[in-house]
């Protein structure tokens, strides 16, 4: 029909993060890089892996940081599977 994905888009949703009970409008603050590195370290012998913009050394507090860190965590998660 020439409209591509335009017919798949619904009504926009406005999110008020300050009203979310578990978030309340918080965000990460760019503290020293050593803390971001610590936040990104695996726990439980590597069974629990953290990722997000808050663990990014270069792109903290930004969406690209979350994307890069998600990729990093995914690679960490599958690394043990590749060595078997």
C-alpha positions as CSV (number, residue, x, y, z in Angstrom):
1,X,0.0,0.0,0.0
2,X,3.1,2.3,-0.1
3,X,2.7,3.2,3.6
4,X,5.3,0.8,4.9
5,X,5.1,0.4,8.6
6,X,3.0,3.6,9.1
7,X,-0.1,1.5,9.5
8,X,1.5,-0.5,12.3
9,X,2.1,2.5,14.6
10,X,-0.5,3.0,17.3
11,X,-1.3,6.0,19.5
12,X,1.7,7.5,21.2
13,X,2.1,6.9,24.9
14,X,3.4,9.5,27.3
15,X,5.3,8.1,30.2
16,X,5.7,10.0,33.5
17,X,8.7,8.3,35.0
18,X,8.3,10.3,38.2
19,X,5.1,8.4,38.9
20,X,6.5,5.0,38.4
21,X,6.6,3.3,41.8
22,X,9.9,1.5,41.2
23,X,11.7,4.2,39.4
24,X,10.4,7.5,40.6
25,X,12.2,9.5,37.9
26,X,15.7,8.4,38.9
27,X,18.7,8.3,36.5
28,X,22.3,7.3,36.8
29,X,24.8,9.9,37.6
30,X,28.3,9.9,35.9
31,X,30.5,9.2,38.9
32,X,34.0,7.9,38.7
33,X,34.6,5.3,36.0
34,X,35.9,2.8,38.6
35,X,32.3,2.5,40.0
36,X,30.8,1.9,36.6
37,X,33.3,-0.9,36.0
38,X,32.4,-2.4,39.4
39,X,28.7,-2.2,38.6
40,X,29.3,-4.1,35.4
41,X,31.2,-7.0,37.0
42,X,29.4,-10.4,37.0
43,X,28.3,-11.9,40.3
44,X,27.6,-15.5,41.4
45,X,30.5,-17.0,39.5
46,X,29.4,-15.3,36.3
47,X,25.8,-16.5,36.5
48,X,24.5,-13.0,37.1
49,X,25.6,-10.4,34.6
50,X,24.7,-6.7,34.8
51,X,24.3,-4.4,31.9
52,X,23.0,-0.9,31.2
53,X,24.1,2.6,30.6
54,X,25.2,2.8,34.2
55,X,27.9,0.3,33.5
56,X,29.3,2.0,30.4
57,X,32.8,3.6,30.8
58,X,32.4,5.8,27.8
59,X,28.6,6.3,27.2
60,X,27.2,6.4,30.8
61,X,23.8,8.0,31.1
62,X,23.2,7.5,27.4
63,X,21.2,5.1,25.3
64,X,24.3,4.0,23.3
65,X,25.9,3.0,26.5
66,X,23.0,0.8,27.3
67,X,23.1,-0.8,23.9
68,X,26.9,-1.4,24.0
69,X,26.7,-2.8,27.5
70,X,23.8,-5.1,26.5
71,X,26.0,-6.5,23.8
72,X,28.9,-6.9,26.2
73,X,26.7,-8.8,28.7
74,X,25.3,-11.0,26.0
75,X,28.8,-11.9,24.8
76,X,29.8,-12.6,28.4
77,X,26.8,-14.8,28.8
78,X,27.5,-17.0,25.8
79,X,31.3,-17.2,26.2
80,X,31.2,-20.2,28.5
81,X,29.0,-22.0,26.0
82,X,31.5,-21.5,23.2
83,X,34.4,-22.9,25.2
84,X,32.6,-26.3,25.7
